[in-house]
Amino acid sequence: MNRHMPLLALVAALSFTAGLLARFPVALAAEPTTGDLLTEIRTLQTKVAALETSVTTTRTGPTLKQTVANLQSQLNAIGQVLTISSTGVQLKTAGNITLEAGSNMLLKAMGDSALTAGVTLAASAGSTVNISGKGATSVSGSYVRLNGGTKPVAVQGGTSATVTVP
């Protein structure tokens, strides 16, 4: 037997063990101590504090209190012109009121309806104006002028035209 054989076996065993330790260091590592964990926690706290100082947040826009105050002010303004109750809705203002629809608009009442103007009531259409009633249709005024008063009320071939003078 070679006298260097036990030495070669020892070198091979050490080499194998070193290879294992390099390959699987966690498996043979010792558990961290409380001191190691406290040091790690302090290090992480320092890193978090550094991140918090480098990141700033800026609030944009009004605060919640300002938003609530703005909405309350708008609600009060609406309450000045709009009254809603169980018996009806009233829209009233000293200024103008405009209703505008992008398509069709229908005003409908199950009972009587009236349009009243303090000075002039005008109706116009880009195409046709129809005024009709299932019963009598009445047009009255201190004087009634049709077609601006420049053209006859009835044309040749018309069936009838009645003009009542008060």
HELIX and SHEET records of a PDB file:
HELIX    1   1 MET A    5  ARG A   23  1                                  19    
HELIX    2   2 PRO A   25  LEU A   28  1                                   4    
HELIX    3   3 THR A   34  SER A   54  1                                  21    
HELIX    4   4 LEU A   64  VAL A   81  1                                  18    
HELIX    5   5 ASN A  147  GLY A  149  5                                   3    
SHEET    1   A 2 LEU A  82  SER A  85  0                                        
SHEET    2   A 2 GLY A  88  LEU A  91 -1                                        
END                                                                             
